[in-house]
Amino acid sequence: MLRIAEQYLIRSEARTQQNKLTAALSDLNAVRDRAGLPAVTAATSEAVLLAIENERRVEFALEPHRWFDLVRTGRAATVLGVTDAKRYVLPLPVDQLLVDKALVQNEGY
């Protein structure tokens, strides 16, 4: 299942990374407009990325997106205080390790 709000926010983040801030804000504000919220008027890439992060936090409040967003963007240590890099990855399933002998379990598991 694809959610249109998630697709807009993904594209907004990608456009911000490409320094296309006007297009990125357009996508972000499409999601906010649907919810009846005022438009974001951030002027820098960092501010737009933070606005997208906050929008994802609110939009997907009861879904397990936040942890993966913070790890992906490198902000888990700052936001959650998780400084052990071993905690940023999940263990590989045992059945996959048994099938493929070239796989090595992630450190810490």
Buried (B, 14 or more C-beta within 10 A) or exposed (E): EEEEBBEBBEBBBEBBEEEBBEBBBBBBBBBBEEEEEEEBEBEEBEBBBBBBBEBBBEBBEEEEBBEEBBBEBEBBBEEEEBEEEEEBEEEBEEEEBEEEEEEEEEEEE
